[in-house]
Amino acid sequence: MRVPLPERLRDHAQGYNGTVAEPRHASTIIVVRDGAEGIEAYLMRRQTSMAFAAGMYVFPGGGMHPSDVTGEVPWAGPSPSEWAQRLDCDVSLARGLVVAAVRETFEETGVLLAGPDPDTVLSDTSSVDMQAARATLEAGELTFAEFLIGHRLVLRSDLIGAWAHWITPTFEPRRYDTRFFVAALPEGQRVGEMSREADHASWAPLRDVLARVEAGEAAMMPPTVVACREVAEHSAGTILAAAAERTIRTIVPQLVEIDGDLFLETDLGDLS
Protein backbone atom coordinates (compact mmCIF):
# COMPACT_ATOMS: atom_id res chain seq x y z
CA MET A 1 0.00 0.00 0.00
CA ARG A 2 1.29 3.45 -0.90
CA VAL A 3 -0.39 6.65 0.30
CA PRO A 4 0.61 10.30 -0.11
CA LEU A 5 2.43 11.64 2.94
CA PRO A 6 -0.05 13.67 5.02
CA GLU A 7 0.67 17.38 4.72
CA ARG A 8 1.16 17.69 8.49
CA LEU A 9 4.10 15.26 8.34
CA ARG A 10 6.02 16.87 5.48
CA ASP A 11 8.09 19.18 7.66
CA HIS A 12 9.23 16.22 9.77
CA ALA A 13 10.13 14.18 6.71
CA GLN A 14 11.97 16.97 4.93
CA GLY A 15 13.88 17.95 8.08
CA TYR A 16 14.83 14.39 9.05
CA ASN A 17 18.52 14.19 9.99
CA GLY A 18 18.83 10.42 10.32
CA THR A 19 18.36 10.25 14.09
CA VAL A 20 15.81 7.56 14.95
CA ALA A 21 13.78 8.11 18.13
CA GLU A 22 12.98 5.10 20.32
CA PRO A 23 9.26 4.34 19.99
CA ARG A 24 7.13 4.40 23.13
CA HIS A 25 4.71 1.51 23.74
CA ALA A 26 1.09 2.56 23.28
CA SER A 27 -2.37 1.04 22.97
CA THR A 28 -5.57 2.10 21.25
CA ILE A 29 -9.04 0.57 21.18
CA ILE A 30 -11.42 0.81 18.24
CA VAL A 31 -14.72 0.98 20.16
CA VAL A 32 -17.61 0.03 17.86
CA ARG A 33 -21.37 -0.23 17.83
CA ASP A 34 -23.94 -1.10 15.17
CA GLY A 35 -25.87 1.81 13.63
CA ALA A 36 -28.51 2.35 10.96
CA GLU A 37 -25.78 2.84 8.34
CA GLY A 38 -23.58 -0.05 9.44
CA ILE A 39 -20.83 -0.38 11.99
CA GLU A 40 -19.80 2.83 13.74
CA ALA A 41 -16.64 3.71 15.66
CA TYR A 42 -15.96 6.39 18.22
CA LEU A 43 -13.42 8.83 16.78
CA MET A 44 -11.77 11.92 18.22
CA ARG A 45 -10.04 14.78 16.42
CA ARG A 46 -6.87 15.69 18.25
CA GLN A 47 -6.24 19.30 19.20
CA THR A 48 -4.05 21.11 16.67
CA SER A 49 -1.73 21.99 19.55
CA MET A 50 -0.90 18.32 20.22
CA ALA A 51 2.69 17.24 19.53
CA PHE A 52 1.64 14.02 17.77
CA ALA A 53 -1.05 13.55 15.09
CA ALA A 54 -2.31 17.11 15.56
CA GLY A 55 -5.66 17.71 13.86
CA MET A 56 -6.01 14.03 12.97
CA TYR A 57 -8.98 11.78 13.69
CA VAL A 58 -7.90 8.94 15.98
CA PHE A 59 -9.30 6.17 18.14
CA PRO A 60 -9.10 6.45 21.94
CA GLY A 61 -5.67 5.48 23.22
CA GLY A 62 -2.28 6.61 24.40
CA GLY A 63 1.07 5.70 25.84
CA MET A 64 1.61 2.90 28.33
CA HIS A 65 2.38 4.04 31.89
CA PRO A 66 4.82 2.26 34.24
CA SER A 67 1.90 1.55 36.59
CA ASP A 68 0.12 -0.31 33.77
CA VAL A 69 2.89 -2.89 33.97
CA THR A 70 3.57 -2.99 37.70
CA GLY A 71 0.14 -2.34 39.21
CA GLU A 72 -1.82 -5.25 40.70
CA VAL A 73 -4.81 -4.84 38.40
CA PRO A 74 -7.82 -7.07 39.26
CA TRP A 75 -8.15 -9.22 36.15
CA ALA A 76 -10.73 -11.45 34.46
CA GLY A 77 -10.53 -13.07 31.03
CA PRO A 78 -7.47 -14.25 29.08
CA SER A 79 -4.41 -13.98 31.33
CA PRO A 80 -1.35 -11.80 30.68
CA SER A 81 0.46 -15.01 29.66
CA GLU A 82 -2.20 -15.74 27.05
CA TRP A 83 -2.04 -12.16 25.83
CA ALA A 84 1.74 -12.44 25.58
CA GLN A 85 1.29 -15.31 23.13
CA ARG A 86 -1.29 -13.37 21.13
CA LEU A 87 0.78 -10.18 21.01
CA ASP A 88 4.12 -11.97 20.59
CA CYS A 89 5.78 -10.18 23.50
CA ASP A 90 6.77 -10.87 27.10
CA VAL A 91 4.17 -11.20 29.85
CA SER A 92 4.85 -7.88 31.60
CA LEU A 93 4.58 -5.94 28.34
CA ALA A 94 1.39 -7.78 27.39
CA ARG A 95 -0.13 -6.91 30.75
CA GLY A 96 0.84 -3.26 30.33
CA LEU A 97 -0.54 -3.02 26.80
CA VAL A 98 -3.93 -4.46 27.77
CA VAL A 99 -4.19 -2.31 30.90
CA ALA A 100 -3.16 0.80 28.95
CA ALA A 101 -5.80 0.09 26.31
CA VAL A 102 -8.62 -0.22 28.84
CA ARG A 103 -7.38 2.66 31.00
CA GLU A 104 -6.89 5.11 28.14
CA THR A 105 -10.31 4.26 26.70
CA PHE A 106 -11.97 5.03 30.03
CA GLU A 107 -9.98 8.24 30.49
CA GLU A 108 -10.77 9.54 27.00
CA THR A 109 -14.35 8.30 26.49
CA GLY A 110 -15.85 7.14 29.78
CA VAL A 111 -16.32 3.65 28.30
CA LEU A 112 -15.13 1.11 30.87
CA LEU A 113 -14.38 -2.50 29.93
CA ALA A 114 -14.65 -3.78 33.48
CA GLY A 115 -17.26 -5.20 35.81
CA PRO A 116 -17.91 -6.36 39.37
CA ASP A 117 -17.12 -9.98 38.46
CA PRO A 118 -15.75 -12.03 35.52
CA ASP A 119 -19.21 -12.43 33.94
CA THR A 120 -20.59 -8.91 34.27
CA VAL A 121 -19.72 -5.59 32.68
CA LEU A 122 -20.60 -2.26 34.23
CA SER A 123 -23.73 -0.92 32.51
CA ASP A 124 -23.42 2.73 33.55
CA THR A 125 -20.34 4.90 34.06
CA SER A 126 -22.10 8.26 34.16
CA SER A 127 -22.24 8.71 37.94
CA VAL A 128 -20.55 11.71 39.53
CA ASP A 129 -18.18 9.36 41.35
CA MET A 130 -17.14 7.58 38.16
CA GLN A 131 -16.58 10.79 36.24
CA ALA A 132 -14.53 12.22 39.10
CA ALA A 133 -12.39 9.08 39.11
CA ARG A 134 -11.99 9.38 35.34
CA ALA A 135 -10.66 12.94 35.72
CA THR A 136 -8.31 11.87 38.51
CA LEU A 137 -6.97 9.04 36.35
CA GLU A 138 -6.41 11.37 33.41
CA ALA A 139 -4.52 13.77 35.68
CA GLY A 140 -2.20 10.94 36.74
CA GLU A 141 -3.23 11.20 40.38
CA LEU A 142 -4.60 7.65 40.52
CA THR A 143 -3.42 4.37 39.00
CA PHE A 144 -5.84 2.15 37.14
CA ALA A 145 -5.23 -0.63 39.66
CA GLU A 146 -6.15 1.70 42.52
CA PHE A 147 -9.28 2.80 40.68
CA LEU A 148 -10.49 -0.75 40.01
CA ILE A 149 -9.73 -1.96 43.54
CA GLY A 150 -11.44 1.07 45.06
CA HIS A 151 -14.59 0.42 43.03
CA ARG A 152 -14.44 -3.38 43.44
CA LEU A 153 -14.15 -3.97 39.72
CA VAL A 154 -12.14 -6.34 37.55
CA LEU A 155 -10.66 -5.59 34.13
CA ARG A 156 -12.45 -7.71 31.50
CA SER A 157 -9.71 -8.67 29.06
CA ASP A 158 -12.17 -10.95 27.25
CA LEU A 159 -14.02 -7.87 25.98
CA ILE A 160 -11.16 -6.78 23.71
CA GLY A 161 -9.44 -8.38 20.74
CA ALA A 162 -6.03 -7.74 19.19
CA TRP A 163 -6.32 -6.18 15.74
CA ALA A 164 -3.05 -4.67 14.47
CA HIS A 165 0.47 -3.55 15.34
CA TRP A 166 1.94 -0.38 13.84
CA ILE A 167 5.18 1.48 14.58
CA THR A 168 5.60 5.16 13.67
CA PRO A 169 7.93 5.80 10.68
CA THR A 170 11.56 6.45 11.56
CA PHE A 171 11.57 10.09 10.39
CA GLU A 172 9.04 11.15 13.03
CA PRO A 173 10.62 12.82 16.10
CA ARG A 174 7.90 11.35 18.35
CA ARG A 175 7.35 7.65 17.70
CA TYR A 176 4.98 5.01 19.07
CA ASP A 177 4.93 1.23 19.00
CA THR A 178 1.15 0.87 19.00
CA ARG A 179 -1.12 -2.12 19.46
CA PHE A 180 -4.61 -1.72 18.05
CA PHE A 181 -7.45 -3.52 19.82
CA VAL A 182 -11.18 -3.72 19.12
CA ALA A 183 -14.16 -3.80 21.49
CA ALA A 184 -17.92 -3.45 21.24
CA LEU A 185 -19.56 -0.74 23.34
CA PRO A 186 -20.93 -2.48 26.48
CA GLU A 187 -24.71 -2.50 26.68
CA GLY A 188 -26.03 0.46 28.65
CA GLN A 189 -22.81 2.47 28.59
CA ARG A 190 -22.56 5.88 26.96
CA VAL A 191 -19.54 7.98 26.12
CA GLY A 192 -18.85 10.79 28.56
CA GLU A 193 -17.50 14.29 28.12
CA MET A 194 -14.89 14.74 25.44
CA SER A 195 -11.24 14.33 26.38
CA ARG A 196 -9.24 17.55 26.74
CA GLU A 197 -6.87 16.19 24.06
CA ALA A 198 -9.66 16.44 21.44
CA ASP A 199 -11.59 19.33 19.90
CA HIS A 200 -14.27 17.08 18.37
CA ALA A 201 -15.49 13.55 19.07
CA SER A 202 -18.44 11.49 17.88
CA TRP A 203 -19.74 8.14 16.73
CA ALA A 204 -19.49 7.84 12.96
CA PRO A 205 -20.34 5.17 10.36
CA LEU A 206 -16.97 3.95 9.15
CA ARG A 207 -17.92 4.00 5.49
CA ASP A 208 -18.90 7.67 5.81
CA VAL A 209 -15.65 8.45 7.60
CA LEU A 210 -13.62 6.83 4.84
CA ALA A 211 -15.53 8.79 2.20
CA ARG A 212 -14.72 12.03 4.05
CA VAL A 213 -11.03 11.10 4.24
CA GLU A 214 -11.01 10.26 0.53
CA ALA A 215 -12.61 13.64 -0.23
CA GLY A 216 -10.05 15.49 1.87
CA GLU A 217 -12.67 16.56 4.42
CA ALA A 218 -11.04 14.69 7.32
CA ALA A 219 -7.41 13.84 8.12
CA MET A 220 -6.19 10.47 9.38
CA MET A 221 -2.88 8.73 9.77
CA PRO A 222 -2.49 5.65 7.51
CA PRO A 223 -2.89 3.12 10.39
CA THR A 224 -6.26 4.66 11.28
CA VAL A 225 -7.42 4.58 7.66
CA VAL A 226 -6.43 0.93 7.28
CA ALA A 227 -8.14 -0.02 10.54
CA CYS A 228 -11.33 1.77 9.49
CA ARG A 229 -11.37 -0.07 6.16
CA GLU A 230 -10.84 -3.44 7.81
CA VAL A 231 -13.30 -2.98 10.69
CA ALA A 232 -15.97 -1.63 8.30
CA GLU A 233 -16.33 -5.17 6.92
CA HIS A 234 -17.70 -6.47 10.23
CA SER A 235 -20.37 -5.77 12.85
CA ALA A 236 -20.15 -5.05 16.56
CA GLY A 237 -21.47 -8.54 17.23
CA THR A 238 -18.78 -10.26 15.16
CA ILE A 239 -15.78 -7.99 15.75
CA LEU A 240 -14.17 -10.07 18.53
CA ALA A 241 -14.48 -13.27 16.50
CA ALA A 242 -12.92 -11.48 13.54
CA ALA A 243 -10.07 -10.27 15.73
CA ALA A 244 -9.38 -13.79 16.96
CA GLU A 245 -8.89 -14.97 13.37
CA ARG A 246 -6.40 -12.28 12.42
CA THR A 247 -2.67 -12.74 12.00
CA ILE A 248 -0.94 -9.77 13.61
CA ARG A 249 2.06 -8.43 11.70
CA THR A 250 4.27 -5.53 12.75
CA ILE A 251 3.95 -2.71 10.21
CA VAL A 252 6.47 0.13 9.92
CA PRO A 253 5.59 2.49 7.03
CA GLN A 254 8.58 3.50 4.93
CA LEU A 255 9.10 6.95 3.45
CA VAL A 256 9.60 6.88 -0.33
CA GLU A 257 10.02 9.66 -2.87
CA ILE A 258 8.63 9.27 -6.38
CA ASP A 259 9.02 12.06 -8.96
CA GLY A 260 9.53 14.58 -6.18
CA ASP A 261 6.46 13.53 -4.22
CA LEU A 262 6.64 11.86 -0.80
CA PHE A 263 4.69 8.72 0.09
CA LEU A 264 4.33 6.27 2.97
CA GLU A 265 4.61 2.69 1.79
CA THR A 266 3.80 -0.65 3.44
CA ASP A 267 3.57 -4.21 2.17
CA LEU A 268 -0.18 -4.43 2.85
CA GLY A 269 -1.13 -4.45 -0.81
CA ASP A 270 -3.54 -2.13 -2.58
CA LEU A 271 -6.35 -1.08 -0.24
CA SER A 272 -7.64 1.76 -2.39
Protein Blocks (a to p, Z undefined) as FASTA:
>chain_A
ZZdddfklmmmmmmpghiacddddddddddddddfkocadddddddfkbmghghiacded
ddddfklmmpccddedjdfklmmmmnopafklmmmmmmmmmmmmmmmnopacddfbfkbc
cfbfkbfklmmmmmmmmnopacfklmmmmnopacdfklpccfbdcdddfklmbdcddddd
dddddehiacddddfkbcbdcdddfklmmmmmmnopaccdfklmmmmmmmmmpcfklmmm
mmmmpccdddddddddeehiacdddfebpaZZ
